[in-house]
């Protein structure tokens, strides 16, 4: 950073934008000032998109954006705009599609060249400052673009118009898919996923390996409902590899974004809030199905990390922790054997053997902690009792954490995002249901209160919050995850105000995000005007899509509130993606999950009367992901409660399509009714 230079990013709140505020590049934030300047001076736009925890974004900044000569060329010939993709995913989606159409691949940093009216005509990701491995250098690319703009403006405008026409083609509804889904579709999805399974090492495909926890959740559900031990073993093994591998931080907790190798050893060290929220949900499924305490430990360790390192003093949760510290990726997290021996003394030998620590190291001369043994077998080989082993590991982790906290920490991206925090509420709810840990229910309720106070104003929700200020109207994902969170809060609390909040915002989404001629929703509201076009996002990637989440929300709330139009729309949304879901389930993992739930019997469970919290906790502990659950001690004017008894003794009703079995008093009796 060179404080001799200051550009217009200095007034922004995004940590990513502030990182570039002292570049010699004359960066602008996205907005009218930059766009009008481009039109006035007839200069192409350079739109550069990244995020605070992005390693290669930092590399390109150091190599090119801090270079005075390169910056001077950029300033003379382009209007340069920096965008935080996490603040403006709507803009990122459009330009990522453009770069993928141009080059066949994408990633961050995303660098897109546009006409003054924001139409893309060329782009790519990382470019080196000098030509390397036959790759064009950044300065060469800038020079080529500048010459083309000067000499062939009409050709560039024509190319931009064609690309925009391709990108903005509306999503076509696949009417030929309007059919009833069957169990055969569920089998086909499981088979397609398992064809990509790495049976030996866990997960799917080759390096780089992403956690794909949504896909694992499908396999867990499928294995449970269809009694498939092979699928269950792979899903369980994949999760264990995640929480045993170097991708997981064994000292401080929390999972990194992905593994650069196929053995889960060397992560890309950035930690994202959403990855860890989704990991918790997958671990909850695994623990409820198997009862394996390793999954519960994974839940507890991951939540402990979130509370210790990402929770703000106000109560919201920050977005991410950077991969880099002191200019090096992973430096904060790795160890030499000498360091560990100095800190742990006589206990170092057992500790190092358990975590695979060696003199030569397992990554660039240092050690990434990872586990390759089962505790019982390890203790037998090393002639140590389980109790002694547990004591050494627990005390060793505590001592190393204390030492590590004295190092220079990676940057924390301290903006708070509605959608990611809403995902975490759902994870807190599911963690409470799976473990019965009351503190997790309280965390979910407290986070709800923070979001209501921080993100809502003027009858709408906002996307991003920092230092007392919320900005950018919320996107579909934000609302979808928020509605889902309210549904789960209602389930764990018996407070029907949460489900009414979910109904209110579902009506809002229906009114503001619907698209004419489509059952799907737009990513942006109809009121938004600062983008080229309204895009429909329906692929499930690192994050579930807002549309797939809305399938769950509409179906659940349509039954609770007897809104048949909502359940019908949920069915139409599934049908519109039908063949894609079955043929490409890894890209439609959450869609796949809800397709399976549609095929299976629905469990409408109502708990009434008495002091029913204990009974509610017991019901929540059961693995019933396709359930609709409501509870109340007093009569409630909602359809699922009609005709139910409210007495001093709590009762459980199992219903379907407005028809209920006789009420029972225990979860054991409920399980007999279900099975």
FIVEXGU-288181 format. One record per atom (N, C-alpha, C): residue in one letter; x negated, y negated, z negated. Coordinates in pm, whole numbers, plus 50000, padded with zeros to 5 digits. Each point is the difference from the previous one (the first is absolute). Example, Ala and Ser with C-alpha at 12.3 -4.5 7.8 and 13.67 -1.06 7.14 Angstrom:
residues 2
A486815056949220A500894988150000A499104988050000S500354989550072S499184988149994S500774989149927
end
This chain:
residues 675
X499165011950000X500844988150000X499124987650000X500324990750086X499224987650011X500924988349966X499834994249881X500924989649956X499794986950074X499014999650092X499874988050084X501204998650092X500665011250028X501135000050093X501295003049922X501044993150035X501325002749942X501034998050110X500845010150021X501054998950101X501375000149934X501035000750080X501364998249948X500525011849920X499245010849994X500435011449918X499814997249851X499304989349967X499724996949860X501274997649920X501094996650069X501274997049931X500925012149991X499545011650049X500835012049998X499885007449867X500955009149974X499965007949876X499495014150023X500035004950124X499545013650029X498515001349976X499565009849919X498565002049980X499255002450130X500635006850096X499345002550128X499744987050074X500994991350003X499814987350069X498994991249927X500065000049869X499064992049921X498575004850023X499815013150021X498675005350029X499374993250121X500844995450093X499514993950124X500074984849997X500324994349885X500204985549992X498724992150018X498845006349979X498734992950016X499195005250118X500655007350090X499355003450127X499814987350082X498964999250081X499894988750093X501045000450112X500705011250016X501135000550094X501104990949946X500584992350090X501084990849961X501325007849997X500115008849900X501205008449989X501234991749962X501155004150057X501314994849960X500825011749946X500904997649906X501015010049969X501055000150111X500785010750006X501105000650097X500994988849968X500354992250101X500954989349977X500014990150116X500894990449989X500224990650109X498784991550032X499204996549901X498854991450026X499075006550102X499675012449980X499095007050093X500665002250135X501265004149999X500685003250126X500194987550085X500344988949939X500174987550075X498664995150053X498945001749923X498674995950044X499565008050123X500315013050001X499655008350115X500734995350126X501274996849985X500774995250116X499504986350046X499734991649905X499564986450032X498655000150072X499095008449958X498675000550058X499855010850106X501085007650024X500015010850099X498835009649977X499875004749877X498965009649965X500645013349960X499345011150033X500535012949954X499885001349849X500905007749945X499965003249857X499145012349977X499184999649898X499365012149947X500675002849866X500785010749996X500705003849877X499265011949941X499414998149883X499205010349934X500725004449873X500295013049991X500855005449894X499235010449919X500114999349869X499355009849913X500634999849862X499285005249902X500514999849863X498815000549906X500234996349875X498904997349907X499155012249971X500595012049999X499255012049964X499395007050121X500004993550115X499555006150126X498494998650015X499295011450001X498534999850007X499514993850130X500535004350114X499504995050128X500404985550024X501054995449933X500324985650004X498874992149937X499495004949888X498874993249933X498765000350088X499775011550066X498815001250084X500054989850114X501154999150065X500094990650114X499924985649954X500534997349881X499864986549946X498534996449981X499255009049934X498604997249973X499194998650129X500285008950095X499195000450121X500334988850098X501294996950015X500414991050107X500664987149952X500925001049905X500754988149961X499204990649911X498895005049943X499104991349924X498804995350083X499965004550124X498934995850091X500364986450059X499144990149979X500314986250038X500144998550151X499155006750076X500064998650146X501265006650057X500315011949951X501225006750045X501224991749962X500004994849876X501134991949954X500174987650087X498894993750040X500084987950082X500685003050134X499685011650060X500645003850126X501495002549979X500335007049892X501415002549970X500764987049981X499414990649928X500674987349971X500204991650126X499045000750092X500084991850121X501045005250098X500135013250009X500805005750109X501295006949957X500225001849872X501195007149952X500634992649882X501265002649979X500664996449874X500065012949919X499335000049887X499755012249923X500955001249881X500725011049995X501005002249895X499655012749924X499974999049867X499795011649914X501325004049935X500285013149998X501255005149943X499685011649907X500614999949883X499985011249907X501125009550041X499645011850047X501015009350052X501015004149894X499584999649873X500915003949893X500994988949968X499634987550028X500954989049986X500944999350119X499485002650118X500814998950122X499965012950080X500575010849945X500035012650076X500794998950129X500944990650006X500794998250122X499134995850117X499094990549976X499074995650104X499005011050032X499505006549898X499035010850019X500585011150086X501265003849977X500625010850076X500014996750150X500364987750034X500094996250141X498645000450067X498994994149934X498694999350064X499245013249992X500305008249900X499425013449997X500535008150118X501294999250027X500565006950116X499354995250129X499754986950006X499374994450120X498615005850020X499195000349895X498635005150012X500015015050031X500935007449941X500095014250030X500405002350145X500874991350053X500385001150141X498834996650091X499164990549958X498864995750081X498875010149996X499665004649879X498785008049983X500255014649965X501215003449961X500295013749960X499745003149855X499494990149924X499745002049857X500154986749929X500015000749867X500154987849922X499345001549865X500064989749921X499405000049867X499734985849957X499294998649890X499694986849947X498514998849976X499414988550027X500664987650040X500625001150139X501144993650018X500704999850127X499794986250061X499394999550116X499694987350065X500724999350133X500934990650012X500894999250115X499884986350064X499854999850132X499974987450076X501384997850062X500534988049980X501364996950042X500044986850077X501024998650082X500284987150063X500434990249891X500024986950031X500414990349896X501395002349944X500865007450074X501345003049947X500055013949936X498855004949954X499825012049915X500195013250072X500035000150134X500125012750073X498635006650012X499845012549957X498685006650004X499625003950143X498714999050031X499525004850130X498755008649988X499304999749887X498865008949979X499735000949850X499345011149960X499685001449858X499245012749971X499555001049877X499285011749953X499864999349849X499105008049947X499825000349855X498664993849965X499125007849943X498684994949963X499114998850123X499294988850011X498984998150102X498704996049931X498875006350039X498724996349939X499534986450050X499124993349926X499504986950044X499085001050121X499365011650016X499135002450114X500415013150065X499725001250128X500375012150072X499355012249934X500835010249974X499515012149933X500775012050051X499275010850029X500625012450046X500944997550118X499564991450091X500774996550122X501264992249970X500224996249875X501164991849966X499674985450025X500954993150059X499814985850024X499894992749867X499164989949994X499864992349875X501144990049988X500184995049879X501074990349975X499784987350081X498784994950004X499764987650073X500185002150151X499615011750051X500235002950142X501495000450031X500765006249913X501455000750021X500604986049999X499614991949904X500514986249995X499684992550128X498805001750050X499594993050122X500805004950120X500225013150008X500785005550111X501444995049997X500594999849881X501384995249988X500084985350037X499034992249955X500014985650029X499904997450151X499125007550068X499864998250145X501275003950073X500605011249958X501235004550064X501124989849980X500104994549879X501044990049972X499784987550086X498764996450020X499694988050078X500215002250149X499655012150048X500005002250144X501235007350053X500665008049914X501145008050047X501194999049904X500444987849969X501094998749902X501315006550045X500294999350131X501265005950048X499995015249985X498845006350026X499905014549985X500195004149855X499424992249909X500155003049857X501454998449957X500654989350045X501414997949965X500865011550052X499705004650122X500765011150055X499795012849922X498745002649961X499695011849920X500714999449866X500024988249937X500674998249871X501505002350012X500594995250109X501445001650019X500375014750015X499185007550076X500275014350018X499865007649868X498964996749925X499785006849872X501144997149903X500444987449996X501094996449910X501295007250039X500265001050130X501205007150045X499975014549955X498815006150007X499855013949955X500225001249850X499404990949924X500075000849854X501404997549947X500734991350066X501304995649946X501175008150053X499725010750076X501095008650047X500735005849880X501324998349991X500735004549880X499885015049978X500095004049875X500025014249965X501255006450058X499825010850073X501135006650065X500545010949908X501324999949981X500635010549922X500065012950082X499615010949942X499985012950071X501335007049979X500984996550078X501345005349979X500085015250022X499065005250079X500025014450022X499705007749872X499514992949897X499665006649875X501185000549902X501154995050042X501144999949910X500525014349981X499485006449900X500365013849972X499835002649852X500545010849954X499805003849862X498625006349984X499294995849897X498715006249969X500265013149925X499075009150014X500155013249940X498755003849923X500075011149929X498845005049929X498875003750095X500375003550124X498975003050100X499124987850026X500594988149995X499204987750015X499024998649885X500435003249880X499104999349883X498845009750017X500305012050049X498945009950023X499034995050107X500544993950106X499164995250110X499084988849952X500524991349914X499184989149946X498875005649915X500325009449911X498965006049915X498955007050085X500425006950104X499065007050088X499084990150071X500584989050049X499194990050070X498974993649907X500394997449875X499064994249903X498895010049968X500395012549975X499025010049960X499015003350111X500374997450124X499065002050111X498824990349991X500204988749932X498934990249982X499305001649866X500435009649921X499485001449863X498565005150000X499184994049914X498665005049971X500145009249878X500185012750027X500305009649894X498875000949899X498774999050047X498865001749911X499784987949910X500034988150058X499634987849927X501194991649957X501195003650045X501174992249964X500234988450096X501224995250001X500344988950088X500245004650142X499844990650094X500385002650139X498974993950094X499595007850099X499094994950101X498584998649951X499214992950082X498584998249971X499754985949948X498734997249969X499624986949948X500214989250106X500324987649959X500294996149862X501355005649956X500105003249873X501205006249946X500744990249910X501274998250030X500864991649918X500835008949907X500444994749886X500725008449903X501295006250055X500754992450082X501255004950057X500925006049893X500184992649893X500815005049888X501475001650038X500494992350096X501405001750043X500175013550070X499025003950081X500055013150066X499925011249897X499154998249899X499895009949893X501335001349927X500694988949980X501305000649933X501005008150081X499964998750133X500905008350081X499705014749976X498725003750004X499635014149982X500415005149862X499834991749898X500405004149865X501505002749994X500784990750056X501445001950000X500425012150082X499405001450117X500325011450086X499665013249929X498815000649940X499585012349932X500955003449887X500464989949928X500905002449887X501355005250047X500584993350099X501365003450040X500065012650086X498935002750076X500005011650089X499105011349950X499514998649875X499245010649933X498795004650083X499214990550047X498855003150084X498724997849920X499395010949954X498814999049915X498774995050076X499905003550127X498844995650079X500004984850012X501144994450030X500124985450012X499784993449864X500565005749894X499804994449867X498525000249962X499325010850032X498575000949966X499204989250072X500334997550127X499234989850073X500304985949946X501264997249974X500354986749947X499344997749864X500065010249914X499404998849867X498484998850010X499385008250085X498564999650018X499554986450054X500774994450092X499664986950057X499994989349892X501005000149913X500044990349891X498865002049903X499685012549971X498885002649908X498684995450061X499835001950130X498794995250065X499904984849993X501144993350010X499994985449990X499554995349862X500535006249896X499694995149866X498735006249942X499425009650071X498705005549960X498854993950081X500324995050120X498964995650091X499444986349967X499004996050077X499414986849982X500944988850039X501065003050076X500994989950035X500714994949874X499965007949893X500614996049873X498914995349904X500264989149930X499054994249905X500125007449866X499055008849972X500095008449880X499664992549872X499434988250013X499674992249881X501124990349964X500474992650095X501024989949972X501395003550045X500155010950079X501305003750053X500304992750130X500975005150073X500434993750123X499345006050122X500754999750111X499555006250125X499614989350100X498935002750073X499594991250110X500855002750123X499814991450101X500935000050113X499905012550087X498785004550027X499845012350078X498595005449981X499805012350050X498695006349992X499354999450137X498714996350002X499294999250127X499555013750050X500045010049913X499615013650038X501175009449979X499875012450045X501135009349988X500065007149866X499014997649912X499955006849871X500544991349886X500524988250032X500544990749902X498914994549907X498735000650043X498904995649913X499764985050007X499804994750120X499574986050016X501194991550042X500514991949910X501174991950034X499614987150071X500984993850062X499894985650027X500524993849871X499144993349926X500194998149856X501094990149960X500644993550095X501064990649960X501175007749939X500624994049899X501155006049933X501224991250023X501055005850055X501224992750031X501105003849902X500794990149960X501115002549909X500975010350058X500354998450128X501025008750057X499545014550009X498715002350033X499505013750005X500175007049866X499714992949893X500085006149868X501435001849954X500894990950039X501415001849969X500545012450071X499655001850127X500485011650075X499375013049949X498754999349955X499365011849941X500755004549876X500394990549916X500735003449878X501285007750034X500754995350099X501245006950038X499735014250046X498955002050079X499675013650046X499605008949883X499224994549908X499595007749882X501215003649913X500974991049993X501225002849924X500755011950061X500145000150133X500645011450066X499265013049966X498684999550013X499205012149976X500135004849856X499994990749905X500105003949859X501375005849969X501074994050055X501345005149974X500195013950059X499395002550115X500175013050065X499155010749935X498754996749968X499055010349954X499775000149850X500214988749933X499674999149858X498524999749973X499164998850102X498545000049985X499564987049934X499345001149884X499654988049923X498964991450070X499275005550097X499034991950075X500714988750074X501225002650047X500764989550068X500464989449901X500405004249881X500384990249898X498814991349961X498835006049987X498804992149970X499724989950111X500255004250125X499844990850112X500964988349992X501255002749962X500984989249980X499524990449893X499625005549885X499594991649887X498754991950033X499025006350063X498764992950031X500224988950101X500855002550098X500254989850102X500774988249942X500985002749916X500744989149937X499094992349905X499155006949928X499054993149911X499124990450079X499535004450117X499214991250086X500784987750042X501245001950043X500814988750045X500224990049888X500295004949882X500254991149887X498734992749959X498855006750009X498744994049955X499424990350101X500135003050130X499244992550100X500844991950097X501285002950014X500804992750099X501184992449939X500275001649873X501144993049941X499604985949961X500804990150044X499724986149968X500524996749861X499534989049946X500474995749868X501484996350003X500514996550119X501424996550013X500895012450008X499435011550037X500785012250005X500105006650136X499634992950107X499975006150132X498695007250023X499905007050113X498815007850030X499334994750127X498684998049990X499234994850110X499945010050116X499564995250116X500095007850123X498905010350016X498744996449967X498915008950038X498724996349928X499065009550001X498634997649954X499075003050117X499074990850023X499115000650115X499125012549996X499515003950118X499035010950010X498594995549964X499714987150017X498634994949989X499774992649869X498795000949951X499514991149895X498534997650026X499554987949972X498614996150026X499605003150145X500964998750090X499735001950141X499875014450045X500305009649913X499855014250036X501315007449972X500395008250096X501195008149978X499725011049899X500875001349900X499935010949904X499004998349887X499254989149999X498934998549900X500545000549858X501194994949979X500594999649866X500295013949947X500215009850089X500565012949960X498995011449991X498814998550056X499085011450011X498944999749889X499345011749980X499085001749888X498745007650044X498904996949933X498835008750009X500055009749883X499345011450015X499975009649890X499284994149879X498974992050026X499254993849890X500894990849915X500854992550066X500924991249926X500885008249906X500585010750053X500915008149920X499265006549884X498795004850026X499215006349893X499664989849891X499714987950041X499684989649901X501214996649915X501184999850061X501224996049929X500535011449914X499955012350050X500665011249932X499075008949918X498704998750021X499075007849919X500185014950017X500165007249888X500075014650003X501235005250074X501054991850013X501225004450068X499914998750151X498924993950048X499914997050143X499985012650086X499385010749952X499875012050082X501365005750039X500865002049900X501345005350027X500794990250085X499924987349968X500754989850074X499575000050147X498715000250025X499494999650137X500385012650078X499955011549935X500395012350068X501484999650038X500834995049909X501454999650027X500314990850118X499334988750009X500314990250104X499035000550119X499205010550011X499165001850118X498904989750015X499474995149889X498954989950003X498635006850012X499184995150094X498685005950020X498934989150008X498775004249994X498884990550005X499984992750135X500235007350108X499934993950132X501284992650038X501085002649927X501274993450030X500755006850114X501274996450015X500825005750109X500454989550101X499544987449981X500354989450097X498954988849992X499214999050102X499024989250013X499124998649876X499605011649944X499115000049885X500664998049866X501314997549999X500764998449876X501045011149991X500715000349888X500995010549975X501414994349993X500895006050078X501444997749987X500545011749919X500624997249888X500505010849915X501135007450070X499955013349993X501075008350056X499975013549931X501095007350011X500175012549925X500185011650097X499305011149974X500135011850085X500265012749919X500314998749873X500185011849915X501344999449928X500475011749958X501125000849907X499434999849859X500654993349905X499434998649866X499615013249934X500895009950006X499725012649930X498775006950058X499935000750133X498855006450064X498724992349973X500094986750003X498824991749974X499475002549859X500915000449904X499595001949860X499385013749979X500545010250066X499435013449986X498595000550058X499804994150119X498685000250063X498984992549916X500464989049935X499084991549925X500015002849850X500665011049959X500005004449860X500394988749905X501164994050026X500504989149917X501505002049981X500504996449884X501445001349976X500754988950073X501285002650026X500854989950065X500054987349915X500135001649869X500094988249912X498734991650008X498845006649998X498744992750007X499834993150135X500395007250106X499944994250135X500894987650011X501245001149951X500944988750006X499444987949926X499365002349886X499444989149920X498854993250076X499145007850061X498864994450075X500494991750119X500985005350072X500504992950119X500714987249959X500865000649901X500754988249958X499074989249947X499065003749913X499074990149945X499064994750107X499585008850092X499124995750108X500674990050092X501255002550036X500734990750086X500174986549931X500285000349871X500174987549925X498704991949997X498895006749979X498714993149994X499614994450137X500225007850104X499674995250134X500914988550043X501265000649960X500914988950031X499544987249931X499605001149875X499494988449927X498774994150071X499105008850043X498814995450070X500354993950135X500925006450071X500384995150132X500664986249994X500744997849894X500674987049985X499024988549981X498735003149976X498984989749990X499414996450137X500335008050102X499534997150135X500824988750062X499504994550108X500774990150074X501165006950070X501214995849967X501195006850051X500294996150144X500615009050076X500514996250131X501134989849983X500254992550104X501094990249999X501355006949985X500854994349918X501395004449992X500864990450082X500775005450093X500944991850077X501214997549911X500064987949945X500974997449893X501324994150046X500305001350129X501374996750039X500905011849962X501254997249972X500965010249955X501085001050106X500195011850056X500935002050111X501265007149952X501154995050043X501285005449957X500125014950034X499765003650126X500235013750042X499145010049927X498724996849982X499085009349934X500345001349853X500424989249936X500425000749860X501305007749986X500904998750097X501235007849998X499715014950013X499045003650087X499595014050009X499505005149866X499284991349928X499465004149870X501125001949898X501054991950006X501145002249911X500565014050022X500205003850125X500495013450029X499065010649944X498704997750011X499025009649947X500075000649848X500164988749933X500175000149855X501245008149962X501094997850073X501245007449972X499795015050018X499325003750108X499805014150027X499025006149900X499024992049956X499065005049898X500725002249868X500924991149965X500795002149879X500855012650013X500635001750116X500845011750021X499195012949990X498795000050058X499205012350003X499365003249867X499584989849926X499225002449878X500774997249871X501064992050008X500714996049879X499294989449920X498924994350054X499234989849928X500784986950001X500504996049884X500874988349989X499304987250045X498684999349985X499304987850039X500124997450150X500165010650079X500144998050143X501354994050035X501045004049930X501314993850021X499934985249963X499354996849890X499884986149957X499194991750099X498965005950058X499214992950101X500864996850122X500825009550043X500874997650115X501004988949974X500605000149882X500984989749965X499344986349989X498794999549943X499294987349986X499594994550136X499575008750090X499614995450133X501214994850076X501155006149980X501254994950059X500244985649955X499894997649872X500244986649947X499034989950061X498725004050011X499024991050061X500394996550143X500385010150079X500334997650140X501204990850013X501035002349921X501184991450007X499634985549972X499164997949901X499614986349963X499034993750099X499125008150059X498944994650084X500374999050147X500795009250051X500185001350145X501354995450052X500964997549915X501344996850050X500314985349979X500584993950102X500434986049995X500954997650116X500994991749976X500944996150106X500665012250065X500305010249919X500735012050045X499215008850095X498694997650014X499175008850081X498785004149918X499265009750052X498755004249938X498844995250085X498844998749937X498804995750071X498995011450001X499054999050092X499085011050027X498764999849911X499424988349975X498704999049934X500074990049886X499285003049892X500014991549881X498584998649947X499674987849959X498724997749933X500084987049921X499535000749877X499854988349914X501264991449993X501135006949974X501254992949977X500754996050124X499525004150118X500634995650123X500275011950091X501255001850041X500375010350096X500184993650137X499565007150105X500134994250134X500265011050102X500404996050117X500295008550116X501255008549973X501114997250065X501205008149981X499715014850020X500615008249917X499705014449998X500355006750132X499265010750031X500205007850120X500845012349968X500335007850104X500835011949980X499395009549898X498695002550010X499365009149906X500194995449856X499854986949978X500174994749864X501395003249946X501024997050080X501365002549954X500295014949986X499535008050096X500275014449994X499385006349875X498754996649972X499345005549881X500634994649872X500464987550003X500654994049884X501345006849972X500785002650104X501285006949983X499765013949944X499025007050056X499655013449950X499614999449852X499224990049962X499584998649861X501214998049909X500964991950044X501214997649919X500805012849983X500075008250104X500705012949991X499345008749893X498685000850002X499295008549903X500104994449858X499984986949986X500174994149868X501365003349942X501024999950084X501335004049954X499995014449954X499285008750072X499985014149962X499355002249864X498894993049973X499285002849875X500584992649881X500894990150024X500504991749891X501495001649972X500765004450100X501455000249985X500624986350006X499244989950040X500504986350010X500484997750143X501334998550016X500574998950134X499744986450065X499484990349926X499664987150061X498905001650104X499135009749979X498945002250099X500585004850133X500975009149994X500575005250124X500834989250070X500594991049923X500744988950061X499044990050065X498834998449941X498964991850063X499575006350132X499885013150002X499645007150123X501084998150106X501255000549959X501104997850095X499934985950058X499774990049915X499954986150046X498944998250108X498795005349976X498924997850095X500145008850124X500705011249989X500285007950120X500964992450091X500994993649943X500884991350079X499194988850066X499054994449926X499154989350053X499185005150119X499415011749986X499215005850109X500895002650121X501175005449976X500925003050109X500364987250077X500184989249930X500414987450063X498854992850068X498785001649949X498884991750047X498945007450080X499995013349996X498955007650069X500545009350108X501315000550017X500565008850102X499694994850140X499925009350094X499744996750140X501175004550085X500404991750093X501125003450086X499655012250085X500895009650002X499815011850083X499105010549940X499624998649873X499115009749936X500485002949859X499835012449959X500295003349861X498854996149909X498804997750058X498824996549922X500004985249964X499124996549906X499874986249954X498714993850054X500044986950022X498804992750036X499104998449878X498694998650025X499074997649890X500194986249940X500464990550080X500144986149956X501474995950000X500374990449915X501394995349999X500314991550123X501274998750030X500434992450117X499654985349989X499744995249879X499704985849978X498554996450030X499145010050019X498574997150018X499724995950144X499294988950019X499804994350133X498544998750041X499035003249914X498604997150033X499255012050056X500725009550061X499365011650062X500535001350142X499265007850082X500365001550141X501335007150018X500265010249922X501245007450010X500205008049872X501225004749979X500315008349883X499695014550033X499165005949919X499515013550026X500705010149909X500205011850052X500565011049921X498895009849967X499745001949870X498985009449954X500705012649947X499615011650053X500645012249950X499025011449974X498724998250033X499035010449967X499634999549851X499865011749940X499455000949865X498495001950011X499244990849943X498555001150003X499465001049859X499024991449969X499514999449863X501114995949906X500904991750051X501224996149928X501215006050070X501035003849925X501245004050067X500604987950071X500735002350105X500634988950071X501254995449925X500344987550020X501224994849941X501235007150053X499975003950127X501165006750058X500225013849941X498945007849982X500195013249940X500484998849856X499484990049927X500454997849862X501464995949997X500434992250100X501404995950005X500935011750028X499515010550064X500835012050018X500395005549863X499025001149911X500275004649864X500954990549928X499704987050008X500804990149927X501455000050047X500214999950130X501364999450054X500785012549964X499375011650008X500715012349968X500375000549852X499044996549915X500245000449855X501114990249961X499844987650043X500954989649960X501345001750069X499995005650121X501275002550069X500865009849922X499375010149937X500755009649919X500434993749868X499104992749934X500324994049871X501144990050012X499984991950106X501004989350014X501085003250102X500065012550044X501005004350099X499994991050124X498824996350044X499854992150123X499625009750113X501025005050066X499765010450101X499204994650118X500114987050026X499214994150108X498515001249974X499614999749873X498575001149966X499505014350019X500775009849955X499575013950020X499975003450148X500954994450077X500015002450143X498794993550067X499654988049956X498834993550059X498725007749967X499895005049878X498835008049964X499895012150092X501135006450030X499985011650091X499584995950140X500524988750047X499644995350134X498524996550009X499454994249894X498584996849999X499165012650012X500375010349924X499285012850010X500135006050140X501224999750052X500235006050132X499224992750109X499864986849986X499304992150102X498525003650009X499445005349892X498605004150000X499855015250005X501095007250017X500055014449978X498875008250056X499835000150134X498975008350061X498604995449961X499834986849982X498704994849958X499635005449863X500995000349909X499745004949864X499555014650004X500725008150075X499715014350003X498685002850070X499704992450105X498805002850080X498744993349946X500174988749931X498844992549950X500194996449852X500165009949915X500394997249861X498954992449920X498715001150035X498984992849925X500184985050016X500524995650115X500274985850023X501384995949950X500795009849959X501364997449951X500225007749870X499034999049908X500015008749883X501184997449908X500324987349975X501154997249913X501315003050073X500064997050128X501175004150079X500215015149987X498905007550007X500095014749989X500615004149867X499554993349895X500495003149866X501514997849992X500474988850056X501434997049991X500825008550097X499385004450109X500675009750087X500255013049923X499005004349923X500155012249921X501114998249895X500024988549935X501044997749900X501395000250063X500104995250126X501295000150068X500475014250027X499055008750032X500345014050029X500435007349872X499344996849889X500275006949875X501274994849934X500515007849906X501174995649924X499634987849916X500944990549990X499804988449915X500435003449857X499234995049903X500355001649860X500444986549945X501304998449982X500524988049936X500195003449853X499164994049916X499985003449858X500424987949919X500985002049914X500514989249916X499935004649854X499384991749916X499915002949857X500854989849926X500905004649915X500944991149933X499985002249849X500404989349929X500315000949858X498815000749908X500304998949872X499045002249893X498724992050011X499025003849920X498634994850011X499295009050100X500104996550129X499615009750103X498584998250054X499184991649936X498664997650054X499165012749998X500105007949892X499235012449993X500385009350114X501295001150025X500475008650109X499564994450136X500034986850013X499554993650124X498535003350026X499174999249897X498575003150015X499815014550045X500805009149945X499895014050040X500395002050146X501054993350044X500425001150141X498954994050092X499444988649960X498974993650081X498775008950018X499735008449901X498805008450007X500125010950105X501215003050046X500205010250103X499594994650136X499435008450084X499654995850136X501245000850088X500694988850012X501214998950082X499914987350083X499094999550097X499784987550074X501174995950087X500905009250033X501164996850081X501244997449916X499764995849875X501124997449910X500454985450010X501234997649957X500504986649969X500425000849855X499414991549917X500165001449855X500514986949940X501095001149925X500514988649923X500365004849860X499814991149905X500345003449862X500544987649929X500895002449905X500544989149919X500655005849875X499894992549891X500665004449877X501464995749996X500334989750080X501374995050003X500535000350143X501324999950013X500645000550131X499544988450087X499705002950126X499494990150095X500905000150123X500304988150052X500864999050117X499195002250128X499535012550017X499275003950119X500475013950039X499995003150129X500735011650051X499535013249940X498695001849978X499535012849948X500425002549856X500444989549930X500445001649861X501505002449988X500744998550112X501455001549994X500385014249957X500935001049905X500505013049956X499095007449906X498914993749955X499065006649909X500344996949855X499715009549910X500224998149857X498854992149938X500364991149910X498994992749921X500305002649853X499215008849939X500275004649865X498744998149915X500085004049874X498854998749911X498875009250042X500365011050067X498975009550045X499744997850148X498734998350043X499724997650141X500285012350085X500444997550122X500335010650095X499284997450132X499725010850074X499384998950132X500975005550103X500274991750104X500855004250111X499155001750126X500185011350067X499365002250130X501094999350106X499844990550092X501064997250097X499444999650142X500925000850096X499674998250140X501274996650075X499954989250079X501164995850080X501264998749916X499854993049887X501124997149910X500615012449936X499275011050000X500475012249935X498955004149898X500445002449875X499065002749891X500245013749939X498915006349961X500095012249920X500354996349856X500445009649920X500304996949860X498774994249930X500174990249912X498844993949933X499295009949910X498694997949984X499185008449912X499284991049900X499435006349897X499404992449892X498475000749998X499405008850082X498565001749996X499425000550142X498724997050010X499345000850130X499845014450045X499955009249905X499945014250037X501255003950077X501174995749950X501265002950070X500044992850135X499474987850005X499954992750127X499155007550101X498865005349957X499125007350090X500705012350057X500815006949916X500765011550049X501004995650107X500654988449981X500964995150099X499314996650132X498814994149990X499274996150121X499545012250077X499535010049928X499455011950066X501065010650027
end
